[in-house]
Amino acid sequence: MARPALNVPGNVARAVGTMPLRQLARAADIARTALYLASPVLSRHVTGQTVTVAGGMEGRALWTDDDIDEDAIRNRAGYAG
């Protein structure tokens, strides 16, 4: 669903500009978190928590446009093309 929006020049920079990790989420990132929470062994003592999978997004600019390689980020996340 995100691919068309992420192929618009500048959108990747805006999306990752506030993320310390400078990475777009992949489906596997969300799936691993869900798997962790669903596991009676791994999350045995976790109750009533909200787990944010957002790459550290805090809503403030940390990176300049020169710090962000949009094509590399798209490729690493599997959103290229």
mmCIF file of the N, C-alpha and C atoms, coordinates in Angstrom:
data_MODEL
# 
_entry.id   MODEL 
# 
loop_
_atom_site.group_PDB 
_atom_site.id 
_atom_site.type_symbol 
_atom_site.label_atom_id 
_atom_site.label_alt_id 
_atom_site.label_comp_id 
_atom_site.label_asym_id 
_atom_site.label_entity_id 
_atom_site.label_seq_id 
_atom_site.pdbx_PDB_ins_code 
_atom_site.Cartn_x 
_atom_site.Cartn_y 
_atom_site.Cartn_z 
_atom_site.occupancy 
_atom_site.B_iso_or_equiv 
_atom_site.pdbx_formal_charge 
_atom_site.auth_seq_id 
_atom_site.auth_comp_id 
_atom_site.auth_asym_id 
_atom_site.auth_atom_id 
_atom_site.pdbx_PDB_model_num 
ATOM 1   N N  . MET A 1 1  ? 0.814  -1.191  0.000  1.00 0.00 ? 1  MET A N  1 
ATOM 2   C CA . MET A 1 1  ? 0.000  0.000   0.000  1.00 0.00 ? 1  MET A CA 1 
ATOM 3   C C  . MET A 1 1  ? 0.863  1.264   0.000  1.00 0.00 ? 1  MET A C  1 
ATOM 4   N N  . ALA A 1 2  ? 2.028  1.202   0.618  1.00 0.00 ? 2  ALA A N  1 
ATOM 5   C CA . ALA A 1 2  ? 2.860  2.399   0.749  1.00 0.00 ? 2  ALA A CA 1 
ATOM 6   C C  . ALA A 1 2  ? 3.696  2.684   -0.487 1.00 0.00 ? 2  ALA A C  1 
ATOM 7   N N  . ARG A 1 3  ? 3.887  1.687   -1.327 1.00 0.00 ? 3  ARG A N  1 
ATOM 8   C CA . ARG A 1 3  ? 4.806  1.830   -2.460 1.00 0.00 ? 3  ARG A CA 1 
ATOM 9   C C  . ARG A 1 3  ? 4.532  3.059   -3.327 1.00 0.00 ? 3  ARG A C  1 
ATOM 10  N N  . PRO A 1 4  ? 3.299  3.341   -3.766 1.00 0.00 ? 4  PRO A N  1 
ATOM 11  C CA . PRO A 1 4  ? 3.094  4.533   -4.607 1.00 0.00 ? 4  PRO A CA 1 
ATOM 12  C C  . PRO A 1 4  ? 3.492  5.832   -3.898 1.00 0.00 ? 4  PRO A C  1 
ATOM 13  N N  . ALA A 1 5  ? 3.152  5.954   -2.644 1.00 0.00 ? 5  ALA A N  1 
ATOM 14  C CA . ALA A 1 5  ? 3.489  7.182   -1.912 1.00 0.00 ? 5  ALA A CA 1 
ATOM 15  C C  . ALA A 1 5  ? 4.986  7.303   -1.704 1.00 0.00 ? 5  ALA A C  1 
ATOM 16  N N  . LEU A 1 6  ? 5.662  6.184   -1.489 1.00 0.00 ? 6  LEU A N  1 
ATOM 17  C CA . LEU A 1 6  ? 7.097  6.229   -1.235 1.00 0.00 ? 6  LEU A CA 1 
ATOM 18  C C  . LEU A 1 6  ? 7.909  6.463   -2.499 1.00 0.00 ? 6  LEU A C  1 
ATOM 19  N N  . ASN A 1 7  ? 7.296  6.310   -3.657 1.00 0.00 ? 7  ASN A N  1 
ATOM 20  C CA . ASN A 1 7  ? 7.992  6.585   -4.908 1.00 0.00 ? 7  ASN A CA 1 
ATOM 21  C C  . ASN A 1 7  ? 7.888  8.050   -5.315 1.00 0.00 ? 7  ASN A C  1 
ATOM 22  N N  . VAL A 1 8  ? 7.139  8.846   -4.566 1.00 0.00 ? 8  VAL A N  1 
ATOM 23  C CA . VAL A 1 8  ? 7.057  10.287  -4.816 1.00 0.00 ? 8  VAL A CA 1 
ATOM 24  C C  . VAL A 1 8  ? 8.312  10.926  -4.228 1.00 0.00 ? 8  VAL A C  1 
ATOM 25  N N  . PRO A 1 9  ? 9.073  11.689  -5.039 1.00 0.00 ? 9  PRO A N  1 
ATOM 26  C CA . PRO A 1 9  ? 10.305 12.302  -4.530 1.00 0.00 ? 9  PRO A CA 1 
ATOM 27  C C  . PRO A 1 9  ? 10.056 13.113  -3.260 1.00 0.00 ? 9  PRO A C  1 
ATOM 28  N N  . GLY A 1 10 ? 10.895 12.891  -2.271 1.00 0.00 ? 10 GLY A N  1 
ATOM 29  C CA . GLY A 1 10 ? 10.799 13.617  -1.011 1.00 0.00 ? 10 GLY A CA 1 
ATOM 30  C C  . GLY A 1 10 ? 10.006 12.919  0.068  1.00 0.00 ? 10 GLY A C  1 
ATOM 31  N N  . ASN A 1 11 ? 9.132  11.983  -0.290 1.00 0.00 ? 11 ASN A N  1 
ATOM 32  C CA . ASN A 1 11 ? 8.301  11.333  0.725  1.00 0.00 ? 11 ASN A CA 1 
ATOM 33  C C  . ASN A 1 11 ? 9.099  10.437  1.664  1.00 0.00 ? 11 ASN A C  1 
ATOM 34  N N  . VAL A 1 12 ? 10.106 9.747   1.143  1.00 0.00 ? 12 VAL A N  1 
ATOM 35  C CA . VAL A 1 12 ? 10.916 8.896   2.016  1.00 0.00 ? 12 VAL A CA 1 
ATOM 36  C C  . VAL A 1 12 ? 11.662 9.761   3.021  1.00 0.00 ? 12 VAL A C  1 
ATOM 37  N N  . ALA A 1 13 ? 12.231 10.863  2.553  1.00 0.00 ? 13 ALA A N  1 
ATOM 38  C CA . ALA A 1 13 ? 12.952 11.761  3.458  1.00 0.00 ? 13 ALA A CA 1 
ATOM 39  C C  . ALA A 1 13 ? 12.027 12.284  4.544  1.00 0.00 ? 13 ALA A C  1 
ATOM 40  N N  . ARG A 1 14 ? 10.802 12.645  4.187  1.00 0.00 ? 14 ARG A N  1 
ATOM 41  C CA . ARG A 1 14 ? 9.848  13.117  5.195  1.00 0.00 ? 14 ARG A CA 1 
ATOM 42  C C  . ARG A 1 14 ? 9.477  11.996  6.166  1.00 0.00 ? 14 ARG A C  1 
ATOM 43  N N  . ALA A 1 15 ? 9.334  10.786  5.647  1.00 0.00 ? 15 ALA A N  1 
ATOM 44  C CA . ALA A 1 15 ? 8.926  9.662   6.504  1.00 0.00 ? 15 ALA A CA 1 
ATOM 45  C C  . ALA A 1 15 ? 10.018 9.264   7.490  1.00 0.00 ? 15 ALA A C  1 
ATOM 46  N N  . VAL A 1 16 ? 11.270 9.249   7.047  1.00 0.00 ? 16 VAL A N  1 
ATOM 47  C CA . VAL A 1 16 ? 12.346 8.785   7.929  1.00 0.00 ? 16 VAL A CA 1 
ATOM 48  C C  . VAL A 1 16 ? 13.111 9.931   8.589  1.00 0.00 ? 16 VAL A C  1 
ATOM 49  N N  . GLY A 1 17 ? 12.753 11.165  8.282  1.00 0.00 ? 17 GLY A N  1 
ATOM 50  C CA . GLY A 1 17 ? 13.456 12.312  8.828  1.00 0.00 ? 17 GLY A CA 1 
ATOM 51  C C  . GLY A 1 17 ? 13.414 12.408  10.339 1.00 0.00 ? 17 GLY A C  1 
ATOM 52  N N  . THR A 1 18 ? 12.441 11.774  10.970 1.00 0.00 ? 18 THR A N  1 
ATOM 53  C CA . THR A 1 18 ? 12.330 11.818  12.428 1.00 0.00 ? 18 THR A CA 1 
ATOM 54  C C  . THR A 1 18 ? 12.651 10.476  13.077 1.00 0.00 ? 18 THR A C  1 
ATOM 55  N N  . MET A 1 19 ? 13.175 9.534   12.300 1.00 0.00 ? 19 MET A N  1 
ATOM 56  C CA . MET A 1 19 ? 13.465 8.203   12.831 1.00 0.00 ? 19 MET A CA 1 
ATOM 57  C C  . MET A 1 19 ? 14.962 8.027   13.057 1.00 0.00 ? 19 MET A C  1 
ATOM 58  N N  . PRO A 1 20 ? 15.390 7.759   14.275 1.00 0.00 ? 20 PRO A N  1 
ATOM 59  C CA . PRO A 1 20 ? 16.808 7.518   14.510 1.00 0.00 ? 20 PRO A CA 1 
ATOM 60  C C  . PRO A 1 20 ? 17.367 6.375   13.661 1.00 0.00 ? 20 PRO A C  1 
ATOM 61  N N  . LEU A 1 21 ? 16.557 5.374   13.363 1.00 0.00 ? 21 LEU A N  1 
ATOM 62  C CA . LEU A 1 21 ? 17.033 4.234   12.578 1.00 0.00 ? 21 LEU A CA 1 
ATOM 63  C C  . LEU A 1 21 ? 17.161 4.536   11.081 1.00 0.00 ? 21 LEU A C  1 
ATOM 64  N N  . ARG A 1 22 ? 16.505 5.594   10.611 1.00 0.00 ? 22 ARG A N  1 
ATOM 65  C CA . ARG A 1 22 ? 16.472 5.939   9.182  1.00 0.00 ? 22 ARG A CA 1 
ATOM 66  C C  . ARG A 1 22 ? 16.115 4.724   8.320  1.00 0.00 ? 22 ARG A C  1 
ATOM 67  N N  . GLN A 1 23 ? 15.101 3.997   8.713  1.00 0.00 ? 23 GLN A N  1 
ATOM 68  C CA . GLN A 1 23 ? 14.649 2.829   7.960  1.00 0.00 ? 23 GLN A CA 1 
ATOM 69  C C  . GLN A 1 23 ? 13.131 2.812   7.909  1.00 0.00 ? 23 GLN A C  1 
ATOM 70  N N  . LEU A 1 24 ? 12.600 2.334   6.789  1.00 0.00 ? 24 LEU A N  1 
ATOM 71  C CA . LEU A 1 24 ? 11.163 2.110   6.681  1.00 0.00 ? 24 LEU A CA 1 
ATOM 72  C C  . LEU A 1 24 ? 10.846 0.743   7.253  1.00 0.00 ? 24 LEU A C  1 
ATOM 73  N N  . ALA A 1 25 ? 9.698  0.626   7.859  1.00 0.00 ? 25 ALA A N  1 
ATOM 74  C CA . ALA A 1 25 ? 9.282  -0.663  8.399  1.00 0.00 ? 25 ALA A CA 1 
ATOM 75  C C  . ALA A 1 25 ? 8.988  -1.635  7.271  1.00 0.00 ? 25 ALA A C  1 
ATOM 76  N N  . ARG A 1 26 ? 9.289  -2.878  7.514  1.00 0.00 ? 26 ARG A N  1 
ATOM 77  C CA . ARG A 1 26 ? 8.931  -3.968  6.611  1.00 0.00 ? 26 ARG A CA 1 
ATOM 78  C C  . ARG A 1 26 ? 7.843  -4.795  7.295  1.00 0.00 ? 26 ARG A C  1 
ATOM 79  N N  . ALA A 1 27 ? 7.135  -5.567  6.519  1.00 0.00 ? 27 ALA A N  1 
ATOM 80  C CA . ALA A 1 27 ? 6.095  -6.427  7.100  1.00 0.00 ? 27 ALA A CA 1 
ATOM 81  C C  . ALA A 1 27 ? 6.694  -7.338  8.168  1.00 0.00 ? 27 ALA A C  1 
ATOM 82  N N  . ALA A 1 28 ? 7.918  -7.802  7.952  1.00 0.00 ? 28 ALA A N  1 
ATOM 83  C CA . ALA A 1 28 ? 8.575  -8.692  8.909  1.00 0.00 ? 28 ALA A CA 1 
ATOM 84  C C  . ALA A 1 28 ? 8.804  -8.009  10.251 1.00 0.00 ? 28 ALA A C  1 
ATOM 85  N N  . ASP A 1 29 ? 9.031  -6.690  10.242 1.00 0.00 ? 29 ASP A N  1 
ATOM 86  C CA . ASP A 1 29 ? 9.221  -5.974  11.503 1.00 0.00 ? 29 ASP A CA 1 
ATOM 87  C C  . ASP A 1 29 ? 7.963  -6.045  12.362 1.00 0.00 ? 29 ASP A C  1 
ATOM 88  N N  . ILE A 1 30 ? 6.827  -5.878  11.727 1.00 0.00 ? 30 ILE A N  1 
ATOM 89  C CA . ILE A 1 30 ? 5.552  -5.944  12.444 1.00 0.00 ? 30 ILE A CA 1 
ATOM 90  C C  . ILE A 1 30 ? 5.260  -7.392  12.845 1.00 0.00 ? 30 ILE A C  1 
ATOM 91  N N  . ALA A 1 31 ? 5.520  -8.328  11.932 1.00 0.00 ? 31 ALA A N  1 
ATOM 92  C CA . ALA A 1 31 ? 5.248  -9.744  12.209 1.00 0.00 ? 31 ALA A CA 1 
ATOM 93  C C  . ALA A 1 31 ? 6.068  -10.249 13.390 1.00 0.00 ? 31 ALA A C  1 
ATOM 94  N N  . ARG A 1 32 ? 7.324  -9.844  13.491 1.00 0.00 ? 32 ARG A N  1 
ATOM 95  C CA . ARG A 1 32 ? 8.167  -10.288 14.615 1.00 0.00 ? 32 ARG A CA 1 
ATOM 96  C C  . ARG A 1 32 ? 7.610  -9.796  15.950 1.00 0.00 ? 32 ARG A C  1 
ATOM 97  N N  . THR A 1 33 ? 7.111  -8.577  15.949 1.00 0.00 ? 33 THR A N  1 
ATOM 98  C CA . THR A 1 33 ? 6.531  -8.036  17.183 1.00 0.00 ? 33 THR A CA 1 
ATOM 99  C C  . THR A 1 33 ? 5.268  -8.801  17.554 1.00 0.00 ? 33 THR A C  1 
ATOM 100 N N  . ALA A 1 34 ? 4.438  -9.079  16.559 1.00 0.00 ? 34 ALA A N  1 
ATOM 101 C CA . ALA A 1 34 ? 3.214  -9.853  16.815 1.00 0.00 ? 34 ALA A CA 1 
ATOM 102 C C  . ALA A 1 34 ? 3.560  -11.255 17.304 1.00 0.00 ? 34 ALA A C  1 
ATOM 103 N N  . LEU A 1 35 ? 4.573  -11.868 16.710 1.00 0.00 ? 35 LEU A N  1 
ATOM 104 C CA . LEU A 1 35 ? 5.001  -13.199 17.127 1.00 0.00 ? 35 LEU A CA 1 
ATOM 105 C C  . LEU A 1 35 ? 5.494  -13.184 18.575 1.00 0.00 ? 35 LEU A C  1 
ATOM 106 N N  . TYR A 1 36 ? 6.266  -12.169 18.908 1.00 0.00 ? 36 TYR A N  1 
ATOM 107 C CA . TYR A 1 36 ? 6.744  -12.016 20.290 1.00 0.00 ? 36 TYR A CA 1 
ATOM 108 C C  . TYR A 1 36 ? 5.567  -11.933 21.261 1.00 0.00 ? 36 TYR A C  1 
ATOM 109 N N  . LEU A 1 37 ? 4.602  -11.076 20.951 1.00 0.00 ? 37 LEU A N  1 
ATOM 110 C CA . LEU A 1 37 ? 3.466  -10.892 21.849 1.00 0.00 ? 37 LEU A CA 1 
ATOM 111 C C  . LEU A 1 37 ? 2.579  -12.135 21.923 1.00 0.00 ? 37 LEU A C  1 
ATOM 112 N N  . ALA A 1 38 ? 2.526  -12.900 20.842 1.00 0.00 ? 38 ALA A N  1 
ATOM 113 C CA . ALA A 1 38 ? 1.690  -14.101 20.817 1.00 0.00 ? 38 ALA A CA 1 
ATOM 114 C C  . ALA A 1 38 ? 2.358  -15.294 21.498 1.00 0.00 ? 38 ALA A C  1 
ATOM 115 N N  . SER A 1 39 ? 3.643  -15.196 21.748 1.00 0.00 ? 39 SER A N  1 
ATOM 116 C CA . SER A 1 39 ? 4.373  -16.318 22.325 1.00 0.00 ? 39 SER A CA 1 
ATOM 117 C C  . SER A 1 39 ? 4.197  -16.379 23.842 1.00 0.00 ? 39 SER A C  1 
ATOM 118 N N  . PRO A 1 40 ? 3.705  -17.512 24.344 1.00 0.00 ? 40 PRO A N  1 
ATOM 119 C CA . PRO A 1 40 ? 3.554  -17.643 25.793 1.00 0.00 ? 40 PRO A CA 1 
ATOM 120 C C  . PRO A 1 40 ? 4.906  -17.760 26.507 1.00 0.00 ? 40 PRO A C  1 
ATOM 121 N N  . VAL A 1 41 ? 5.958  -18.036 25.761 1.00 0.00 ? 41 VAL A N  1 
ATOM 122 C CA . VAL A 1 41 ? 7.290  -18.131 26.350 1.00 0.00 ? 41 VAL A CA 1 
ATOM 123 C C  . VAL A 1 41 ? 7.984  -16.769 26.335 1.00 0.00 ? 41 VAL A C  1 
ATOM 124 N N  . LEU A 1 42 ? 8.013  -16.119 25.175 1.00 0.00 ? 42 LEU A N  1 
ATOM 125 C CA . LEU A 1 42 ? 8.747  -14.865 25.041 1.00 0.00 ? 42 LEU A CA 1 
ATOM 126 C C  . LEU A 1 42 ? 8.097  -13.701 25.772 1.00 0.00 ? 42 LEU A C  1 
ATOM 127 N N  . SER A 1 43 ? 6.791  -13.652 25.758 1.00 0.00 ? 43 SER A N  1 
ATOM 128 C CA . SER A 1 43 ? 6.116  -12.515 26.397 1.00 0.00 ? 43 SER A CA 1 
ATOM 129 C C  . SER A 1 43 ? 5.333  -12.943 27.633 1.00 0.00 ? 43 SER A C  1 
ATOM 130 N N  . ARG A 1 44 ? 5.826  -13.944 28.318 1.00 0.00 ? 44 ARG A N  1 
ATOM 131 C CA . ARG A 1 44 ? 5.125  -14.540 29.448 1.00 0.00 ? 44 ARG A CA 1 
ATOM 132 C C  . ARG A 1 44 ? 4.734  -13.531 30.523 1.00 0.00 ? 44 ARG A C  1 
ATOM 133 N N  . HIS A 1 45 ? 5.559  -12.530 30.716 1.00 0.00 ? 45 HIS A N  1 
ATOM 134 C CA . HIS A 1 45 ? 5.284  -11.600 31.809 1.00 0.00 ? 45 HIS A CA 1 
ATOM 135 C C  . HIS A 1 45 ? 4.898  -10.207 31.295 1.00 0.00 ? 45 HIS A C  1 
ATOM 136 N N  . VAL A 1 46 ? 4.454  -10.138 30.045 1.00 0.00 ? 46 VAL A N  1 
ATOM 137 C CA . VAL A 1 46 ? 4.037  -8.870  29.445 1.00 0.00 ? 46 VAL A CA 1 
ATOM 138 C C  . VAL A 1 46 ? 2.519  -8.814  29.469 1.00 0.00 ? 46 VAL A C  1 
ATOM 139 N N  . THR A 1 47 ? 1.979  -7.780  30.092 1.00 0.00 ? 47 THR A N  1 
ATOM 140 C CA . THR A 1 47 ? 0.529  -7.601  30.130 1.00 0.00 ? 47 THR A CA 1 
ATOM 141 C C  . THR A 1 47 ? 0.187  -6.137  29.935 1.00 0.00 ? 47 THR A C  1 
ATOM 142 N N  . GLY A 1 48 ? -0.894 -5.875  29.245 1.00 0.00 ? 48 GLY A N  1 
ATOM 143 C CA . GLY A 1 48 ? -1.439 -4.538  29.120 1.00 0.00 ? 48 GLY A CA 1 
ATOM 144 C C  . GLY A 1 48 ? -0.490 -3.491  28.575 1.00 0.00 ? 48 GLY A C  1 
ATOM 145 N N  . GLN A 1 49 ? 0.315  -3.829  27.603 1.00 0.00 ? 49 GLN A N  1 
ATOM 146 C CA . GLN A 1 49 ? 1.288  -2.896  27.056 1.00 0.00 ? 49 GLN A CA 1 
ATOM 147 C C  . GLN A 1 49 ? 0.948  -2.518  25.618 1.00 0.00 ? 49 GLN A C  1 
ATOM 148 N N  . THR A 1 50 ? 1.338  -1.326  25.244 1.00 0.00 ? 50 THR A N  1 
ATOM 149 C CA . THR A 1 50 ? 1.279  -0.903  23.858 1.00 0.00 ? 50 THR A CA 1 
ATOM 150 C C  . THR A 1 50 ? 2.701  -0.933  23.329 1.00 0.00 ? 50 THR A C  1 
ATOM 151 N N  . VAL A 1 51 ? 2.924  -1.700  22.292 1.00 0.00 ? 51 VAL A N  1 
ATOM 152 C CA . VAL A 1 51 ? 4.260  -1.803  21.705 1.00 0.00 ? 51 VAL A CA 1 
ATOM 153 C C  . VAL A 1 51 ? 4.256  -1.013  20.400 1.00 0.00 ? 51 VAL A C  1 
ATOM 154 N N  . THR A 1 52 ? 5.062  0.007   20.343 1.00 0.00 ? 52 THR A N  1 
ATOM 155 C CA . THR A 1 52 ? 5.145  0.847   19.156 1.00 0.00 ? 52 THR A CA 1 
ATOM 156 C C  . THR A 1 52 ? 6.293  0.363   18.287 1.00 0.00 ? 52 THR A C  1 
ATOM 157 N N  . VAL A 1 53 ? 5.973  0.023   17.046 1.00 0.00 ? 53 VAL A N  1 
ATOM 158 C CA . VAL A 1 53 ? 6.989  -0.391  16.082 1.00 0.00 ? 53 VAL A CA 1 
ATOM 159 C C  . VAL A 1 53 ? 7.066  0.727   15.053 1.00 0.00 ? 53 VAL A C  1 
ATOM 160 N N  . ALA A 1 54 ? 7.899  1.725   15.350 1.00 0.00 ? 54 ALA A N  1 
ATOM 161 C CA . ALA A 1 54 ? 7.929  2.929   14.527 1.00 0.00 ? 54 ALA A CA 1 
ATOM 162 C C  . ALA A 1 54 ? 9.340  3.420   14.235 1.00 0.00 ? 54 ALA A C  1 
ATOM 163 N N  . GLY A 1 55 ? 10.335 2.592   14.454 1.00 0.00 ? 55 GLY A N  1 
ATOM 164 C CA . GLY A 1 55 ? 11.692 2.998   14.135 1.00 0.00 ? 55 GLY A CA 1 
ATOM 165 C C  . GLY A 1 55 ? 12.201 4.151   14.980 1.00 0.00 ? 55 GLY A C  1 
ATOM 166 N N  . GLY A 1 56 ? 11.588 4.381   16.115 1.00 0.00 ? 56 GLY A N  1 
ATOM 167 C CA . GLY A 1 56 ? 12.010 5.470   16.981 1.00 0.00 ? 56 GLY A CA 1 
ATOM 168 C C  . GLY A 1 56 ? 11.439 6.815   16.589 1.00 0.00 ? 56 GLY A C  1 
ATOM 169 N N  . MET A 1 57 ? 10.412 6.831   15.733 1.00 0.00 ? 57 MET A N  1 
ATOM 170 C CA . MET A 1 57 ? 9.834  8.093   15.280 1.00 0.00 ? 57 MET A CA 1 
ATOM 171 C C  . MET A 1 57 ? 9.306  8.876   16.473 1.00 0.00 ? 57 MET A C  1 
ATOM 172 N N  . GLU A 1 58 ? 9.778  10.099  16.592 1.00 0.00 ? 58 GLU A N  1 
ATOM 173 C CA . GLU A 1 58 ? 9.364  10.935  17.706 1.00 0.00 ? 58 GLU A CA 1 
ATOM 174 C C  . GLU A 1 58 ? 8.691  12.215  17.249 1.00 0.00 ? 58 GLU A C  1 
ATOM 175 N N  . GLY A 1 59 ? 8.557  12.409  15.944 1.00 0.00 ? 59 GLY A N  1 
ATOM 176 C CA . GLY A 1 59 ? 7.881  13.584  15.443 1.00 0.00 ? 59 GLY A CA 1 
ATOM 177 C C  . GLY A 1 59 ? 8.733  14.840  15.449 1.00 0.00 ? 59 GLY A C  1 
ATOM 178 N N  . ARG A 1 60 ? 10.044 14.682  15.513 1.00 0.00 ? 60 ARG A N  1 
ATOM 179 C CA . ARG A 1 60 ? 10.923 15.842  15.407 1.00 0.00 ? 60 ARG A CA 1 
ATOM 180 C C  . ARG A 1 60 ? 12.041 15.523  14.423 1.00 0.00 ? 60 ARG A C  1 
ATOM 181 N N  . ALA A 1 61 ? 12.482 16.493  13.702 1.00 0.00 ? 61 ALA A N  1 
ATOM 182 C CA . ALA A 1 61 ? 13.509 16.285  12.681 1.00 0.00 ? 61 ALA A CA 1 
ATOM 183 C C  . ALA A 1 61 ? 14.854 16.002  13.333 1.00 0.00 ? 61 ALA A C  1 
ATOM 184 N N  . LEU A 1 62 ? 15.468 14.895  12.951 1.00 0.00 ? 62 LEU A N  1 
ATOM 185 C CA . LEU A 1 62 ? 16.794 14.536  13.430 1.00 0.00 ? 62 LEU A CA 1 
ATOM 186 C C  . LEU A 1 62 ? 17.816 14.577  12.299 1.00 0.00 ? 62 LEU A C  1 
ATOM 187 N N  . TRP A 1 63 ? 17.366 14.332  11.092 1.00 0.00 ? 63 TRP A N  1 
ATOM 188 C CA . TRP A 1 63 ? 18.266 14.199  9.955  1.00 0.00 ? 63 TRP A CA 1 
ATOM 189 C C  . TRP A 1 63 ? 17.974 15.285  8.929  1.00 0.00 ? 63 TRP A C  1 
ATOM 190 N N  . THR A 1 64 ? 18.999 15.713  8.250  1.00 0.00 ? 64 THR A N  1 
ATOM 191 C CA . THR A 1 64 ? 18.807 16.641  7.140  1.00 0.00 ? 64 THR A CA 1 
ATOM 192 C C  . THR A 1 64 ? 18.590 15.832  5.874  1.00 0.00 ? 64 THR A C  1 
ATOM 193 N N  . ASP A 1 65 ? 18.139 16.479  4.829  1.00 0.00 ? 65 ASP A N  1 
ATOM 194 C CA . ASP A 1 65 ? 17.923 15.779  3.558  1.00 0.00 ? 65 ASP A CA 1 
ATOM 195 C C  . ASP A 1 65 ? 19.220 15.167  3.036  1.00 0.00 ? 65 ASP A C  1 
ATOM 196 N N  . ASP A 1 66 ? 20.351 15.788  3.315  1.00 0.00 ? 66 ASP A N  1 
ATOM 197 C CA . ASP A 1 66 ? 21.639 15.246  2.867  1.00 0.00 ? 66 ASP A CA 1 
ATOM 198 C C  . ASP A 1 66 ? 22.006 13.950  3.584  1.00 0.00 ? 66 ASP A C  1 
ATOM 199 N N  . ASP A 1 67 ? 21.430 13.727  4.753  1.00 0.00 ? 67 ASP A N  1 
ATOM 200 C CA . ASP A 1 67 ? 21.699 12.515  5.528  1.00 0.00 ? 67 ASP A CA 1 
ATOM 201 C C  . ASP A 1 67 ? 20.874 11.321  5.069  1.00 0.00 ? 67 ASP A C  1 
ATOM 202 N N  . ILE A 1 68 ? 19.911 11.554  4.193  1.00 0.00 ? 68 ILE A N  1 
ATOM 203 C CA . ILE A 1 68 ? 18.948 10.513  3.831  1.00 0.00 ? 68 ILE A CA 1 
ATOM 204 C C  . ILE A 1 68 ? 19.095 10.145  2.366  1.00 0.00 ? 68 ILE A C  1 
ATOM 205 N N  . ASP A 1 69 ? 19.387 8.876   2.094  1.00 0.00 ? 69 ASP A N  1 
ATOM 206 C CA . ASP A 1 69 ? 19.469 8.348   0.733  1.00 0.00 ? 69 ASP A CA 1 
ATOM 207 C C  . ASP A 1 69 ? 18.171 7.592   0.466  1.00 0.00 ? 69 ASP A C  1 
ATOM 208 N N  . GLU A 1 70 ? 17.210 8.272   -0.158 1.00 0.00 ? 70 GLU A N  1 
ATOM 209 C CA . GLU A 1 70 ? 15.871 7.699   -0.353 1.00 0.00 ? 70 GLU A CA 1 
ATOM 210 C C  . GLU A 1 70 ? 15.908 6.382   -1.111 1.00 0.00 ? 70 GLU A C  1 
ATOM 211 N N  . ASP A 1 71 ? 16.705 6.288   -2.166 1.00 0.00 ? 71 ASP A N  1 
ATOM 212 C CA . ASP A 1 71 ? 16.763 5.050   -2.955 1.00 0.00 ? 71 ASP A CA 1 
ATOM 213 C C  . ASP A 1 71 ? 17.296 3.889   -2.124 1.00 0.00 ? 71 ASP A C  1 
ATOM 214 N N  . ALA A 1 72 ? 18.328 4.133   -1.333 1.00 0.00 ? 72 ALA A N  1 
ATOM 215 C CA . ALA A 1 72 ? 18.880 3.072   -0.489 1.00 0.00 ? 72 ALA A CA 1 
ATOM 216 C C  . ALA A 1 72 ? 17.862 2.612   0.548  1.00 0.00 ? 72 ALA A C  1 
ATOM 217 N N  . ILE A 1 73 ? 17.121 3.547   1.106  1.00 0.00 ? 73 ILE A N  1 
ATOM 218 C CA . ILE A 1 73 ? 16.107 3.191   2.106  1.00 0.00 ? 73 ILE A CA 1 
ATOM 219 C C  . ILE A 1 73 ? 14.994 2.378   1.464  1.00 0.00 ? 73 ILE A C  1 
ATOM 220 N N  . ARG A 1 74 ? 14.526 2.808   0.282  1.00 0.00 ? 74 ARG A N  1 
ATOM 221 C CA . ARG A 1 74 ? 13.490 2.042   -0.429 1.00 0.00 ? 74 ARG A CA 1 
ATOM 222 C C  . ARG A 1 74 ? 13.976 0.631   -0.734 1.00 0.00 ? 74 ARG A C  1 
ATOM 223 N N  . ASN A 1 75 ? 15.202 0.503   -1.224 1.00 0.00 ? 75 ASN A N  1 
ATOM 224 C CA . ASN A 1 75 ? 15.752 -0.814  -1.575 1.00 0.00 ? 75 ASN A CA 1 
ATOM 225 C C  . ASN A 1 75 ? 15.866 -1.713  -0.353 1.00 0.00 ? 75 ASN A C  1 
ATOM 226 N N  . ARG A 1 76 ? 16.378 -1.170  0.753  1.00 0.00 ? 76 ARG A N  1 
ATOM 227 C CA . ARG A 1 76 ? 16.560 -1.968  1.967  1.00 0.00 ? 76 ARG A CA 1 
ATOM 228 C C  . ARG A 1 76 ? 15.230 -2.469  2.505  1.00 0.00 ? 76 ARG A C  1 
ATOM 229 N N  . ALA A 1 77 ? 14.187 -1.660  2.353  1.00 0.00 ? 77 ALA A N  1 
ATOM 230 C CA . ALA A 1 77 ? 12.862 -2.046  2.865  1.00 0.00 ? 77 ALA A CA 1 
ATOM 231 C C  . ALA A 1 77 ? 12.077 -2.892  1.876  1.00 0.00 ? 77 ALA A C  1 
ATOM 232 N N  . GLY A 1 78 ? 12.579 -3.029  0.657  1.00 0.00 ? 78 GLY A N  1 
ATOM 233 C CA . GLY A 1 78 ? 11.860 -3.808  -0.350 1.00 0.00 ? 78 GLY A CA 1 
ATOM 234 C C  . GLY A 1 78 ? 10.769 -3.046  -1.050 1.00 0.00 ? 78 GLY A C  1 
ATOM 235 N N  . TYR A 1 79 ? 10.841 -1.704  -1.027 1.00 0.00 ? 79 TYR A N  1 
ATOM 236 C CA . TYR A 1 79 ? 9.823  -0.867  -1.659 1.00 0.00 ? 79 TYR A CA 1 
ATOM 237 C C  . TYR A 1 79 ? 10.280 -0.311  -2.992 1.00 0.00 ? 79 TYR A C  1 
ATOM 238 N N  . ALA A 1 80 ? 11.399 -0.756  -3.516 1.00 0.00 ? 80 ALA A N  1 
ATOM 239 C CA . ALA A 1 80 ? 11.923 -0.216  -4.770 1.00 0.00 ? 80 ALA A CA 1 
ATOM 240 C C  . ALA A 1 80 ? 11.005 -0.592  -5.934 1.00 0.00 ? 80 ALA A C  1 
ATOM 241 N N  . GLY A 1 81 ? 10.900 0.339   -6.859 1.00 0.00 ? 81 GLY A N  1 
ATOM 242 C CA . GLY A 1 81 ? 10.151 0.047   -8.082 1.00 0.00 ? 81 GLY A CA 1 
ATOM 243 C C  . GLY A 1 81 ? 8.721  0.291   -8.073 1.00 0.00 ? 81 GLY A C  1 
# 
